[in-house]
């Protein structure tokens, strides 16, 4: 959805759109509470990028001015369950907001294919 069209929507419509985007992005893997935590953290007044990750570890941020705020879960060392982190960076006065969502690989998919 174009940003201008999104901004013209009501707060309820914006929240509903965010809910749909999160469900589609994560394959409905996150719980309603986890989606609500993300929604509460981001609000609807700014634009955000979403990155879906399956590897654990904090985002590799090159900017010393970056602000990293955990939303839920533990993305630092080995994700056992879902986790989300908000990273805010500034580049030449422009603010960039990225939500990293970590979804662990199910155990049955973790296999050693070296035979």
Jmol script that loads the backbone (N, CA, C; Angstrom):
load data "model"
ATOM      1  N   UNK A   1       0.847  -1.165   0.000  1.00  0.00           N
ATOM      2  CA  UNK A   1       0.000   0.000   0.000  1.00  0.00           C
ATOM      3  C   UNK A   1       0.898   1.234   0.000  1.00  0.00           C
ATOM      4  N   UNK A   2       0.536   2.187  -0.782  1.00  0.00           N
ATOM      5  CA  UNK A   2       1.307   3.417  -0.857  1.00  0.00           C
ATOM      6  C   UNK A   2       1.223   4.153   0.480  1.00  0.00           C
ATOM      7  N   UNK A   3       2.294   4.808   0.844  1.00  0.00           N
ATOM      8  CA  UNK A   3       2.364   5.469   2.140  1.00  0.00           C
ATOM      9  C   UNK A   3       1.302   6.564   2.281  1.00  0.00           C
ATOM     10  N   UNK A   4       1.063   7.358   1.235  1.00  0.00           N
ATOM     11  CA  UNK A   4       0.065   8.434   1.324  1.00  0.00           C
ATOM     12  C   UNK A   4      -1.333   7.863   1.528  1.00  0.00           C
ATOM     13  N   UNK A   5      -1.644   6.800   0.809  1.00  0.00           N
ATOM     14  CA  UNK A   5      -2.961   6.169   0.961  1.00  0.00           C
ATOM     15  C   UNK A   5      -3.101   5.594   2.368  1.00  0.00           C
ATOM     16  N   UNK A   6      -2.019   5.026   2.882  1.00  0.00           N
ATOM     17  CA  UNK A   6      -2.044   4.460   4.227  1.00  0.00           C
ATOM     18  C   UNK A   6      -2.269   5.549   5.265  1.00  0.00           C
ATOM     19  N   UNK A   7      -1.584   6.674   5.134  1.00  0.00           N
ATOM     20  CA  UNK A   7      -1.697   7.762   6.110  1.00  0.00           C
ATOM     21  C   UNK A   7      -3.098   8.363   6.140  1.00  0.00           C
ATOM     22  N   UNK A   8      -3.836   8.257   5.041  1.00  0.00           N
ATOM     23  CA  UNK A   8      -5.193   8.811   4.996  1.00  0.00           C
ATOM     24  C   UNK A   8      -6.204   7.921   5.725  1.00  0.00           C
ATOM     25  N   UNK A   9      -5.826   6.719   6.081  1.00  0.00           N
ATOM     26  CA  UNK A   9      -6.731   5.786   6.743  1.00  0.00           C
ATOM     27  C   UNK A   9      -6.870   6.112   8.229  1.00  0.00           C
ATOM     28  N   UNK A  10      -7.944   5.587   8.841  1.00  0.00           N
ATOM     29  CA  UNK A  10      -8.155   5.781  10.274  1.00  0.00           C
ATOM     30  C   UNK A  10      -7.164   4.925  11.054  1.00  0.00           C
ATOM     31  N   UNK A  11      -7.014   5.239  12.341  1.00  0.00           N
ATOM     32  CA  UNK A  11      -6.102   4.483  13.209  1.00  0.00           C
ATOM     33  C   UNK A  11      -6.497   3.000  13.253  1.00  0.00           C
ATOM     34  N   UNK A  12      -7.786   2.715  13.312  1.00  0.00           N
ATOM     35  CA  UNK A  12      -8.271   1.326  13.342  1.00  0.00           C
ATOM     36  C   UNK A  12      -7.906   0.604  12.058  1.00  0.00           C
ATOM     37  N   UNK A  13      -8.056   1.257  10.912  1.00  0.00           N
ATOM     38  CA  UNK A  13      -7.711   0.634   9.627  1.00  0.00           C
ATOM     39  C   UNK A  13      -6.208   0.388   9.520  1.00  0.00           C
ATOM     40  N   UNK A  14      -5.422   1.319  10.052  1.00  0.00           N
ATOM     41  CA  UNK A  14      -3.964   1.153  10.029  1.00  0.00           C
ATOM     42  C   UNK A  14      -3.546  -0.043  10.878  1.00  0.00           C
ATOM     43  N   UNK A  15      -4.123  -0.175  12.055  1.00  0.00           N
ATOM     44  CA  UNK A  15      -3.804  -1.312  12.938  1.00  0.00           C
ATOM     45  C   UNK A  15      -4.207  -2.631  12.279  1.00  0.00           C
ATOM     46  N   UNK A  16      -5.366  -2.634  11.646  1.00  0.00           N
ATOM     47  CA  UNK A  16      -5.845  -3.839  10.974  1.00  0.00           C
ATOM     48  C   UNK A  16      -4.892  -4.222   9.828  1.00  0.00           C
ATOM     49  N   UNK A  17      -4.438  -3.230   9.067  1.00  0.00           N
ATOM     50  CA  UNK A  17      -3.499  -3.478   7.971  1.00  0.00           C
ATOM     51  C   UNK A  17      -2.193  -4.043   8.510  1.00  0.00           C
ATOM     52  N   UNK A  18      -1.691  -3.488   9.608  1.00  0.00           N
ATOM     53  CA  UNK A  18      -0.462  -3.991  10.214  1.00  0.00           C
ATOM     54  C   UNK A  18      -0.644  -5.440  10.654  1.00  0.00           C
ATOM     55  N   UNK A  19      -1.785  -5.744  11.243  1.00  0.00           N
ATOM     56  CA  UNK A  19      -2.095  -7.118  11.676  1.00  0.00           C
ATOM     57  C   UNK A  19      -2.054  -8.074  10.483  1.00  0.00           C
ATOM     58  N   UNK A  20      -2.655  -7.677   9.378  1.00  0.00           N
ATOM     59  CA  UNK A  20      -2.675  -8.517   8.172  1.00  0.00           C
ATOM     60  C   UNK A  20      -1.265  -8.712   7.626  1.00  0.00           C
ATOM     61  N   UNK A  21      -0.481  -7.640   7.579  1.00  0.00           N
ATOM     62  CA  UNK A  21       0.891  -7.729   7.080  1.00  0.00           C
ATOM     63  C   UNK A  21       1.720  -8.674   7.943  1.00  0.00           C
ATOM     64  N   UNK A  22       1.592  -8.558   9.262  1.00  0.00           N
ATOM     65  CA  UNK A  22       2.353  -9.432  10.164  1.00  0.00           C
ATOM     66  C   UNK A  22       1.946 -10.897  10.000  1.00  0.00           C
ATOM     67  N   UNK A  23       0.655 -11.145   9.841  1.00  0.00           N
ATOM     68  CA  UNK A  23       0.194 -12.528   9.630  1.00  0.00           C
ATOM     69  C   UNK A  23       0.736 -13.095   8.327  1.00  0.00           C
ATOM     70  N   UNK A  24       0.688 -12.300   7.263  1.00  0.00           N
ATOM     71  CA  UNK A  24       1.177 -12.769   5.970  1.00  0.00           C
ATOM     72  C   UNK A  24       2.687 -12.977   5.989  1.00  0.00           C
ATOM     73  N   UNK A  25       3.410 -12.047   6.583  1.00  0.00           N
ATOM     74  CA  UNK A  25       4.869 -12.127   6.620  1.00  0.00           C
ATOM     75  C   UNK A  25       5.357 -13.349   7.394  1.00  0.00           C
ATOM     76  N   UNK A  26       4.701 -13.643   8.502  1.00  0.00           N
ATOM     77  CA  UNK A  26       5.174 -14.723   9.378  1.00  0.00           C
ATOM     78  C   UNK A  26       4.431 -16.033   9.174  1.00  0.00           C
ATOM     79  N   UNK A  27       3.525 -16.069   8.216  1.00  0.00           N
ATOM     80  CA  UNK A  27       2.753 -17.304   8.015  1.00  0.00           C
ATOM     81  C   UNK A  27       1.878 -17.611   9.208  1.00  0.00           C
ATOM     82  N   UNK A  28       1.413 -16.568   9.886  1.00  0.00           N
ATOM     83  CA  UNK A  28       0.559 -16.703  11.076  1.00  0.00           C
ATOM     84  C   UNK A  28       1.261 -17.456  12.210  1.00  0.00           C
ATOM     85  N   UNK A  29       2.594 -17.398  12.238  1.00  0.00           N
ATOM     86  CA  UNK A  29       3.394 -18.098  13.245  1.00  0.00           C
ATOM     87  C   UNK A  29       3.382 -17.377  14.593  1.00  0.00           C
ATOM     88  N   UNK A  30       3.265 -16.039  14.565  1.00  0.00           N
ATOM     89  CA  UNK A  30       3.265 -15.273  15.811  1.00  0.00           C
ATOM     90  C   UNK A  30       1.905 -15.361  16.492  1.00  0.00           C
ATOM     91  N   UNK A  31       1.924 -15.287  17.811  1.00  0.00           N
ATOM     92  CA  UNK A  31       0.673 -15.270  18.562  1.00  0.00           C
ATOM     93  C   UNK A  31       0.048 -13.876  18.471  1.00  0.00           C
ATOM     94  N   UNK A  32      -1.223 -13.789  18.836  1.00  0.00           N
ATOM     95  CA  UNK A  32      -1.911 -12.498  18.842  1.00  0.00           C
ATOM     96  C   UNK A  32      -1.197 -11.527  19.782  1.00  0.00           C
ATOM     97  N   UNK A  33      -0.718 -12.025  20.916  1.00  0.00           N
ATOM     98  CA  UNK A  33      -0.012 -11.176  21.877  1.00  0.00           C
ATOM     99  C   UNK A  33       1.297 -10.649  21.283  1.00  0.00           C
ATOM    100  N   UNK A  34       2.040 -11.484  20.562  1.00  0.00           N
ATOM    101  CA  UNK A  34       3.294 -11.038  19.951  1.00  0.00           C
ATOM    102  C   UNK A  34       3.028  -9.991  18.866  1.00  0.00           C
ATOM    103  N   UNK A  35       1.996 -10.206  18.055  1.00  0.00           N
ATOM    104  CA  UNK A  35       1.637  -9.218  17.037  1.00  0.00           C
ATOM    105  C   UNK A  35       1.217  -7.910  17.701  1.00  0.00           C
ATOM    106  N   UNK A  36       0.513  -8.009  18.822  1.00  0.00           N
ATOM    107  CA  UNK A  36       0.074  -6.812  19.546  1.00  0.00           C
ATOM    108  C   UNK A  36       1.285  -6.052  20.106  1.00  0.00           C
ATOM    109  N   UNK A  37       2.285  -6.763  20.603  1.00  0.00           N
ATOM    110  CA  UNK A  37       3.497  -6.108  21.114  1.00  0.00           C
ATOM    111  C   UNK A  37       4.204  -5.335  20.000  1.00  0.00           C
ATOM    112  N   UNK A  38       4.290  -5.934  18.822  1.00  0.00           N
ATOM    113  CA  UNK A  38       4.904  -5.237  17.686  1.00  0.00           C
ATOM    114  C   UNK A  38       4.077  -4.011  17.330  1.00  0.00           C
ATOM    115  N   UNK A  39       2.780  -4.179  17.244  1.00  0.00           N
ATOM    116  CA  UNK A  39       1.878  -3.086  16.891  1.00  0.00           C
ATOM    117  C   UNK A  39       1.994  -1.937  17.887  1.00  0.00           C
ATOM    118  N   UNK A  40       2.060  -2.263  19.165  1.00  0.00           N
ATOM    119  CA  UNK A  40       2.190  -1.244  20.208  1.00  0.00           C
ATOM    120  C   UNK A  40       3.525  -0.501  20.081  1.00  0.00           C
ATOM    121  N   UNK A  41       4.586  -1.227  19.758  1.00  0.00           N
ATOM    122  CA  UNK A  41       5.915  -0.626  19.666  1.00  0.00           C
ATOM    123  C   UNK A  41       6.020   0.307  18.454  1.00  0.00           C
ATOM    124  N   UNK A  42       5.477  -0.095  17.326  1.00  0.00           N
ATOM    125  CA  UNK A  42       5.678   0.695  16.112  1.00  0.00           C
ATOM    126  C   UNK A  42       4.683   1.827  15.952  1.00  0.00           C
ATOM    127  N   UNK A  43       3.477   1.668  16.462  1.00  0.00           N
ATOM    128  CA  UNK A  43       2.485   2.688  16.214  1.00  0.00           C
ATOM    129  C   UNK A  43       2.179   2.759  14.724  1.00  0.00           C
ATOM    130  N   UNK A  44       1.511   3.790  14.297  1.00  0.00           N
ATOM    131  CA  UNK A  44       1.158   3.903  12.877  1.00  0.00           C
ATOM    132  C   UNK A  44       1.545   5.248  12.296  1.00  0.00           C
ATOM    133  N   UNK A  45       2.393   5.997  12.979  1.00  0.00           N
ATOM    134  CA  UNK A  45       2.750   7.325  12.505  1.00  0.00           C
ATOM    135  C   UNK A  45       3.989   7.369  11.643  1.00  0.00           C
ATOM    136  N   UNK A  46       4.765   6.279  11.610  1.00  0.00           N
ATOM    137  CA  UNK A  46       6.001   6.251  10.831  1.00  0.00           C
ATOM    138  C   UNK A  46       6.015   5.017   9.945  1.00  0.00           C
ATOM    139  N   UNK A  47       6.899   5.042   8.965  1.00  0.00           N
ATOM    140  CA  UNK A  47       7.028   3.897   8.074  1.00  0.00           C
ATOM    141  C   UNK A  47       8.099   2.954   8.632  1.00  0.00           C
ATOM    142  N   UNK A  48       7.837   1.652   8.520  1.00  0.00           N
ATOM    143  CA  UNK A  48       8.748   0.631   9.023  1.00  0.00           C
ATOM    144  C   UNK A  48       9.037  -0.396   7.946  1.00  0.00           C
ATOM    145  N   UNK A  49      10.254  -0.920   7.988  1.00  0.00           N
ATOM    146  CA  UNK A  49      10.624  -2.057   7.154  1.00  0.00           C
ATOM    147  C   UNK A  49      10.572  -3.286   8.040  1.00  0.00           C
ATOM    148  N   UNK A  50      10.204  -4.410   7.479  1.00  0.00           N
ATOM    149  CA  UNK A  50      10.191  -5.665   8.213  1.00  0.00           C
ATOM    150  C   UNK A  50      11.166  -6.626   7.566  1.00  0.00           C
ATOM    151  N   UNK A  51      11.973  -7.304   8.397  1.00  0.00           N
ATOM    152  CA  UNK A  51      12.909  -8.324   7.910  1.00  0.00           C
ATOM    153  C   UNK A  51      12.629  -9.594   8.677  1.00  0.00           C
ATOM    154  N   UNK A  52      12.366 -10.655   7.949  1.00  0.00           N
ATOM    155  CA  UNK A  52      12.112 -11.954   8.553  1.00  0.00           C
ATOM    156  C   UNK A  52      13.421 -12.738   8.557  1.00  0.00           C
ATOM    157  N   UNK A  53      13.811 -13.252   9.727  1.00  0.00           N
ATOM    158  CA  UNK A  53      15.095 -13.953   9.880  1.00  0.00           C
ATOM    159  C   UNK A  53      14.867 -15.316  10.516  1.00  0.00           C
ATOM    160  N   UNK A  54      15.704 -16.277  10.147  1.00  0.00           N
ATOM    161  CA  UNK A  54      15.657 -17.589  10.786  1.00  0.00           C
ATOM    162  C   UNK A  54      16.925 -17.866  11.578  1.00  0.00           C
ATOM    163  N   UNK A  55      17.912 -17.010  11.442  1.00  0.00           N
ATOM    164  CA  UNK A  55      19.148 -17.144  12.196  1.00  0.00           C
ATOM    165  C   UNK A  55      19.067 -16.291  13.451  1.00  0.00           C
ATOM    166  N   UNK A  56      19.571 -16.809  14.551  1.00  0.00           N
ATOM    167  CA  UNK A  56      19.557 -16.037  15.788  1.00  0.00           C
ATOM    168  C   UNK A  56      20.706 -15.040  15.791  1.00  0.00           C
ATOM    169  N   UNK A  57      20.643 -14.119  16.706  1.00  0.00           N
ATOM    170  CA  UNK A  57      21.673 -13.099  16.859  1.00  0.00           C
ATOM    171  C   UNK A  57      21.114 -11.728  16.590  1.00  0.00           C
ATOM    172  N   UNK A  58      21.675 -10.753  17.230  1.00  0.00           N
ATOM    173  CA  UNK A  58      21.222  -9.377  17.052  1.00  0.00           C
ATOM    174  C   UNK A  58      21.570  -8.909  15.646  1.00  0.00           C
ATOM    175  N   UNK A  59      20.801  -7.949  15.105  1.00  0.00           N
ATOM    176  CA  UNK A  59      21.095  -7.423  13.773  1.00  0.00           C
ATOM    177  C   UNK A  59      22.483  -6.802  13.743  1.00  0.00           C
ATOM    178  N   UNK A  60      23.165  -6.962  12.629  1.00  0.00           N
ATOM    179  CA  UNK A  60      24.497  -6.399  12.453  1.00  0.00           C
ATOM    180  C   UNK A  60      24.339  -4.955  11.986  1.00  0.00           C
ATOM    181  N   UNK A  61      24.450  -4.024  12.923  1.00  0.00           N
ATOM    182  CA  UNK A  61      24.225  -2.612  12.629  1.00  0.00           C
ATOM    183  C   UNK A  61      25.569  -1.903  12.622  1.00  0.00           C
ATOM    184  N   UNK A  62      25.853  -1.221  11.519  1.00  0.00           N
ATOM    185  CA  UNK A  62      27.135  -0.542  11.366  1.00  0.00           C
ATOM    186  C   UNK A  62      27.123   0.852  12.003  1.00  0.00           C
ATOM    187  N   UNK A  63      25.988   1.451  12.181  1.00  0.00           N
ATOM    188  CA  UNK A  63      25.849   2.816  12.676  1.00  0.00           C
ATOM    189  C   UNK A  63      25.993   2.855  14.191  1.00  0.00           C
ATOM    190  N   UNK A  64      26.930   3.680  14.678  1.00  0.00           N
ATOM    191  CA  UNK A  64      27.122   3.833  16.126  1.00  0.00           C
ATOM    192  C   UNK A  64      25.933   4.517  16.784  1.00  0.00           C
ATOM    193  N   UNK A  65      25.167   5.265  16.003  1.00  0.00           N
ATOM    194  CA  UNK A  65      24.027   6.006  16.515  1.00  0.00           C
ATOM    195  C   UNK A  65      22.747   5.154  16.538  1.00  0.00           C
ATOM    196  N   UNK A  66      22.819   3.928  16.056  1.00  0.00           N
ATOM    197  CA  UNK A  66      21.633   3.073  15.968  1.00  0.00           C
ATOM    198  C   UNK A  66      21.091   2.759  17.361  1.00  0.00           C
ATOM    199  N   UNK A  67      19.767   2.697  17.429  1.00  0.00           N
ATOM    200  CA  UNK A  67      19.083   2.335  18.664  1.00  0.00           C
ATOM    201  C   UNK A  67      18.437   0.971  18.434  1.00  0.00           C
ATOM    202  N   UNK A  68      18.803   0.003  19.259  1.00  0.00           N
ATOM    203  CA  UNK A  68      18.254  -1.348  19.151  1.00  0.00           C
ATOM    204  C   UNK A  68      17.374  -1.591  20.370  1.00  0.00           C
ATOM    205  N   UNK A  69      16.080  -1.859  20.123  1.00  0.00           N
ATOM    206  CA  UNK A  69      15.131  -2.065  21.221  1.00  0.00           C
ATOM    207  C   UNK A  69      14.446  -3.408  21.053  1.00  0.00           C
ATOM    208  N   UNK A  70      14.650  -4.327  21.989  1.00  0.00           N
ATOM    209  CA  UNK A  70      13.932  -5.606  21.933  1.00  0.00           C
ATOM    210  C   UNK A  70      12.428  -5.365  22.095  1.00  0.00           C
ATOM    211  N   UNK A  71      11.624  -6.110  21.350  1.00  0.00           N
ATOM    212  CA  UNK A  71      10.172  -6.018  21.469  1.00  0.00           C
ATOM    213  C   UNK A  71       9.654  -7.193  22.283  1.00  0.00           C
ATOM    214  N   UNK A  72      10.085  -8.405  21.925  1.00  0.00           N
ATOM    215  CA  UNK A  72       9.778  -9.601  22.715  1.00  0.00           C
ATOM    216  C   UNK A  72      10.782 -10.674  22.348  1.00  0.00           C
ATOM    217  N   UNK A  73      10.891 -11.680  23.207  1.00  0.00           N
ATOM    218  CA  UNK A  73      11.812 -12.790  22.958  1.00  0.00           C
ATOM    219  C   UNK A  73      13.253 -12.391  23.192  1.00  0.00           C
ATOM    220  N   UNK A  74      14.169 -13.331  22.953  1.00  0.00           N
ATOM    221  CA  UNK A  74      15.599 -13.103  23.133  1.00  0.00           C
ATOM    222  C   UNK A  74      16.308 -13.398  21.822  1.00  0.00           C
ATOM    223  N   UNK A  75      16.617 -12.354  21.075  1.00  0.00           N
ATOM    224  CA  UNK A  75      17.276 -12.522  19.780  1.00  0.00           C
ATOM    225  C   UNK A  75      18.795 -12.550  19.906  1.00  0.00           C
ATOM    226  N   UNK A  76      19.324 -12.323  21.100  1.00  0.00           N
ATOM    227  CA  UNK A  76      20.772 -12.217  21.271  1.00  0.00           C
ATOM    228  C   UNK A  76      21.491 -13.553  21.129  1.00  0.00           C
ATOM    229  N   UNK A  77      21.042 -14.565  21.815  1.00  0.00           N
ATOM    230  CA  UNK A  77      21.745 -15.852  21.815  1.00  0.00           C
ATOM    231  C   UNK A  77      20.779 -16.986  21.551  1.00  0.00           C
ATOM    232  N   UNK A  78      20.818 -17.519  20.372  1.00  0.00           N
ATOM    233  CA  UNK A  78      20.036 -18.718  20.070  1.00  0.00           C
ATOM    234  C   UNK A  78      18.563 -18.584  20.339  1.00  0.00           C
ATOM    235  N   UNK A  79      17.815 -18.297  19.330  1.00  0.00           N
ATOM    236  CA  UNK A  79      16.380 -18.112  19.479  1.00  0.00           C
ATOM    237  C   UNK A  79      15.700 -19.470  19.658  1.00  0.00           C
ATOM    238  N   UNK A  80      15.036 -19.666  20.803  1.00  0.00           N
ATOM    239  CA  UNK A  80      14.255 -20.877  21.031  1.00  0.00           C
ATOM    240  C   UNK A  80      12.828 -20.687  20.548  1.00  0.00           C
ATOM    241  N   UNK A  81      12.364 -19.477  20.612  1.00  0.00           N
ATOM    242  CA  UNK A  81      11.026 -19.129  20.163  1.00  0.00           C
ATOM    243  C   UNK A  81      11.117 -17.853  19.359  1.00  0.00           C
ATOM    244  N   UNK A  82      10.001 -17.372  18.872  1.00  0.00           N
ATOM    245  CA  UNK A  82      10.028 -16.133  18.093  1.00  0.00           C
ATOM    246  C   UNK A  82      10.566 -14.955  18.912  1.00  0.00           C
ATOM    247  N   UNK A  83      11.165 -14.018  18.217  1.00  0.00           N
ATOM    248  CA  UNK A  83      11.677 -12.801  18.852  1.00  0.00           C
ATOM    249  C   UNK A  83      11.544 -11.665  17.843  1.00  0.00           C
ATOM    250  N   UNK A  84      11.472 -10.440  18.346  1.00  0.00           N
ATOM    251  CA  UNK A  84      11.411  -9.265  17.481  1.00  0.00           C
ATOM    252  C   UNK A  84      12.235  -8.142  18.082  1.00  0.00           C
ATOM    253  N   UNK A  85      12.906  -7.391  17.212  1.00  0.00           N
ATOM    254  CA  UNK A  85      13.771  -6.292  17.626  1.00  0.00           C
ATOM    255  C   UNK A  85      13.505  -5.110  16.702  1.00  0.00           C
ATOM    256  N   UNK A  86      13.410  -3.909  17.275  1.00  0.00           N
ATOM    257  CA  UNK A  86      13.285  -2.681  16.499  1.00  0.00           C
ATOM    258  C   UNK A  86      14.663  -2.035  16.417  1.00  0.00           C
ATOM    259  N   UNK A  87      15.098  -1.687  15.200  1.00  0.00           N
ATOM    260  CA  UNK A  87      16.377  -0.997  15.004  1.00  0.00           C
ATOM    261  C   UNK A  87      16.099   0.325  14.302  1.00  0.00           C
ATOM    262  N   UNK A  88      16.512   1.411  14.955  1.00  0.00           N
ATOM    263  CA  UNK A  88      16.378   2.749  14.372  1.00  0.00           C
ATOM    264  C   UNK A  88      17.761   3.275  14.042  1.00  0.00           C
ATOM    265  N   UNK A  89      17.953   3.645  12.784  1.00  0.00           N
ATOM    266  CA  UNK A  89      19.226   4.207  12.349  1.00  0.00           C
ATOM    267  C   UNK A  89      18.966   5.560  11.702  1.00  0.00           C
ATOM    268  N   UNK A  90      19.998   6.396  11.700  1.00  0.00           N
ATOM    269  CA  UNK A  90      19.915   7.703  11.063  1.00  0.00           C
ATOM    270  C   UNK A  90      21.019   7.807  10.039  1.00  0.00           C
ATOM    271  N   UNK A  91      20.633   8.176   8.801  1.00  0.00           N
ATOM    272  CA  UNK A  91      21.602   8.350   7.722  1.00  0.00           C
ATOM    273  C   UNK A  91      21.333   9.692   7.064  1.00  0.00           C
ATOM    274  N   UNK A  92      22.244  10.627   7.234  1.00  0.00           N
ATOM    275  CA  UNK A  92      22.135  11.974   6.680  1.00  0.00           C
ATOM    276  C   UNK A  92      20.804  12.631   7.064  1.00  0.00           C
ATOM    277  N   UNK A  93      20.429  12.482   8.335  1.00  0.00           N
ATOM    278  CA  UNK A  93      19.216  13.100   8.846  1.00  0.00           C
ATOM    279  C   UNK A  93      17.941  12.311   8.592  1.00  0.00           C
ATOM    280  N   UNK A  94      18.012  11.249   7.807  1.00  0.00           N
ATOM    281  CA  UNK A  94      16.842  10.409   7.522  1.00  0.00           C
ATOM    282  C   UNK A  94      16.812   9.251   8.519  1.00  0.00           C
ATOM    283  N   UNK A  95      15.663   9.049   9.149  1.00  0.00           N
ATOM    284  CA  UNK A  95      15.505   7.974  10.118  1.00  0.00           C
ATOM    285  C   UNK A  95      14.967   6.738   9.396  1.00  0.00           C
ATOM    286  N   UNK A  96      15.563   5.596   9.678  1.00  0.00           N
ATOM    287  CA  UNK A  96      15.109   4.328   9.122  1.00  0.00           C
ATOM    288  C   UNK A  96      14.730   3.413  10.279  1.00  0.00           C
ATOM    289  N   UNK A  97      13.535   2.857  10.213  1.00  0.00           N
ATOM    290  CA  UNK A  97      13.040   1.954  11.249  1.00  0.00           C
ATOM    291  C   UNK A  97      12.873   0.562  10.655  1.00  0.00           C
ATOM    292  N   UNK A  98      13.533  -0.419  11.236  1.00  0.00           N
ATOM    293  CA  UNK A  98      13.418  -1.790  10.757  1.00  0.00           C
ATOM    294  C   UNK A  98      13.059  -2.702  11.916  1.00  0.00           C
ATOM    295  N   UNK A  99      12.045  -3.537  11.707  1.00  0.00           N
ATOM    296  CA  UNK A  99      11.663  -4.557  12.676  1.00  0.00           C
ATOM    297  C   UNK A  99      12.221  -5.881  12.178  1.00  0.00           C
ATOM    298  N   UNK A 100      13.100  -6.484  12.962  1.00  0.00           N
ATOM    299  CA  UNK A 100      13.631  -7.810  12.656  1.00  0.00           C
ATOM    300  C   UNK A 100      12.792  -8.823  13.425  1.00  0.00           C
ATOM    301  N   UNK A 101      12.177  -9.741  12.708  1.00  0.00           N
ATOM    302  CA  UNK A 101      11.371 -10.794  13.327  1.00  0.00           C
ATOM    303  C   UNK A 101      12.098 -12.109  13.127  1.00  0.00           C
ATOM    304  N   UNK A 102      12.445 -12.752  14.239  1.00  0.00           N
ATOM    305  CA  UNK A 102      13.166 -14.019  14.213  1.00  0.00           C
ATOM    306  C   UNK A 102      12.184 -15.161  14.446  1.00  0.00           C
ATOM    307  N   UNK A 103      12.141 -16.085  13.500  1.00  0.00           N
ATOM    308  CA  UNK A 103      11.322 -17.280  13.646  1.00  0.00           C
ATOM    309  C   UNK A 103      12.258 -18.477  13.588  1.00  0.00           C
ATOM    310  N   UNK A 104      12.294 -19.268  14.636  1.00  0.00           N
ATOM    311  CA  UNK A 104      13.210 -20.407  14.648  1.00  0.00           C
ATOM    312  C   UNK A 104      12.809 -21.440  13.599  1.00  0.00           C
ATOM    313  N   UNK A 105      13.807 -22.148  13.091  1.00  0.00           N
ATOM    314  CA  UNK A 105      13.557 -23.233  12.149  1.00  0.00           C
ATOM    315  C   UNK A 105      13.066 -24.425  12.961  1.00  0.00           C
ATOM    316  N   UNK A 106      11.912 -25.002  12.604  1.00  0.00           N
ATOM    317  CA  UNK A 106      11.430 -26.176  13.345  1.00  0.00           C
ATOM    318  C   UNK A 106      12.472 -27.299  13.347  1.00  0.00           C
ATOM    319  N   UNK A 107      12.525 -28.041  14.446  1.00  0.00           N
ATOM    320  CA  UNK A 107      13.547 -29.078  14.615  1.00  0.00           C
ATOM    321  C   UNK A 107      13.585 -30.076  13.468  1.00  0.00           C
ATOM    322  N   UNK A 108      12.431 -30.458  12.927  1.00  0.00           N
ATOM    323  CA  UNK A 108      12.432 -31.442  11.852  1.00  0.00           C
ATOM    324  C   UNK A 108      13.067 -30.902  10.573  1.00  0.00           C
ATOM    325  N   UNK A 109      13.132 -29.549  10.435  1.00  0.00           N
ATOM    326  CA  UNK A 109      13.782 -28.972   9.272  1.00  0.00           C
ATOM    327  C   UNK A 109      15.281 -28.808   9.483  1.00  0.00           C
ATOM    328  N   UNK A 110      15.733 -28.828  10.740  1.00  0.00           N
ATOM    329  CA  UNK A 110      17.155 -28.727  11.033  1.00  0.00           C
ATOM    330  C   UNK A 110      17.763 -30.113  10.882  1.00  0.00           C
ATOM    331  N   UNK A 111      18.434 -30.334   9.776  1.00  0.00           N
ATOM    332  CA  UNK A 111      19.057 -31.643   9.599  1.00  0.00           C
ATOM    333  C   UNK A 111      20.408 -31.464   8.940  1.00  0.00           C
ATOM    334  N   UNK A 112      21.236 -32.388   9.200  1.00  0.00           N
ATOM    335  CA  UNK A 112      22.572 -32.365   8.629  1.00  0.00           C
ATOM    336  C   UNK A 112      22.533 -33.154   7.329  1.00  0.00           C
ATOM    337  N   UNK A 113      22.682 -32.460   6.206  1.00  0.00           N
ATOM    338  CA  UNK A 113      22.622 -33.117   4.904  1.00  0.00           C
ATOM    339  C   UNK A 113      23.974 -33.626   4.442  1.00  0.00           C
ATOM    340  N   UNK A 114      24.993 -33.545   5.300  1.00  0.00           N
ATOM    341  CA  UNK A 114      26.298 -34.076   4.934  1.00  0.00           C
ATOM    342  C   UNK A 114      26.317 -35.562   5.214  1.00  0.00           C
ATOM    343  N   UNK A 115      26.437 -36.335   4.185  1.00  0.00           N
ATOM    344  CA  UNK A 115      26.441 -37.819   4.345  1.00  0.00           C
ATOM    345  C   UNK A 115      27.647 -38.402   3.714  1.00  0.00           C
TER     346      UNK A 115
END
end "model"
wireframe off; spacefill off
backbone 0.3
color backbone group
